[in-house]
């Protein structure tokens, strides 16, 4: 799993090797991509992958970090500010599993779907993040 971070703070996001491989394929097809994790139920709470710039971001969104998927490609991960209030104490890993999700996420035609796996930050990580 990997993520990049400009400072010595713990990364808020990571990606599994399998998800990074799929993201490299999607970048090859669509160009640069991004994730947005919104709130909601069912697939509305799944991380959605879009061509970078196709999802309108605003003041209500928080940049969690960038995933390093190799090949000098970075994938920014965003979350709605209201969701971040609930997830701020949590490290998120983007993974991929068989099955079809709903919505407009780029992986849908591939017969797989992205999902998040999470864990609470350790006390040391939480202290560094403030």
N, C-alpha and C positions, 0 to 999 in steps of 0.2 A: 504494500500500500504506500502511496506517496501523496504528498502535497507540498507546495512551496510556500514559503512565508518570508517576508522581507526582513523580519526581525527575529529575535530569539524567543518570541512568544510561542506557546504551543499552537500547533495548527488546529483550526476548528473543523477542517474538512480533510478527507482522504478519499482514495479511490482504490478498489481492489484491482488486481492484475487483469481479471476478466473484464471488468467494466472499462479499464483503460484501453484494452485491446479493441473493444467495441467502439469506444470513443474515437480511436485512431481511424477506424473504418468510416465512421460517420463524418469525421473531419475530411477524409479523402473524398467523400461524396458531396458534402454540403459546405465545405470550408469551415472556418472557425465556428465553434459552438459554445453555448453557455447553459447553465442550469438555473432554474428558479424553483425553489421549494416554497409552495404556498400553503396556506391552511386549507381546511376543508375535510370532508369525509371521503372515504373510499379512494378512488384514484385521484381525487382532488388534493390528496395529501402526499402524492408521489412526487419525486423530483422530476421535473419536466425539462427535457433537453430541446433547445431551440437553436436555429442558426443565430450566431452572435449578432445582436442588434435587432432581431425580429420581435423580441419581447420588450415592451416599453417599461423601462425602469423609472422609478421616481424617488422622492423623498421618503416614501413608505417602504423602501427596500434597503436591506443591509447586505453588504458584500462580506461573505464569510471567509473567502480566500480563493485561491486558484489551484486547480488540480494540475499536477505535472504528469502528462500522459506520454511523455517521451517525444522524440522527433521535434524538439523545440516547440511543442504545442502546450499552451496553457488553457485551461477551461475554467472560467470564472463561475463561482457558485454564489447565488443570491438567495435571500429569504425575505419574506415580508416582515416588516418591523414587528407587527403584532405576533407573528409566529416566533420571532427571535426572542421575545420576552419569555416565552415558555422554554425555548431550546438553548438559551444562552449558557447554560451550565453543562451542555452536552456536546461531545465530539461526535461528528457525523461522518460515516463512511458510505460512499455511494457504491453500490453493488449492482449486479445484473442477475436476473433469474429467468428461467423459461416461462413463457406465458405471455399473453397479450394484455396490456393495459388499455385504458381508454384515453381519449384526448389526442392532442396534436404533437406529442413528444416524438422526436425523430426515430427512436428505436422501434416504434410500433410495427412497421412493416417487416422487421427482422424476426418476429416471433418471440421476442424477449421483452422484458420491461426492467427499467431501473427501479431500485428501491433504496431506502436508507437503512443502515444499521447504526445503532447509536450506543454510546456508553457515557456515563457521567464522567466529567473531568475529575482527576484525582485532586486531593486537597492542594497539593503543590501546584498543579496546573491552574486550578481555579485562582489561587493566590497571585500567580503571575499575570493572569488575564484581568485581574482586578474585579 
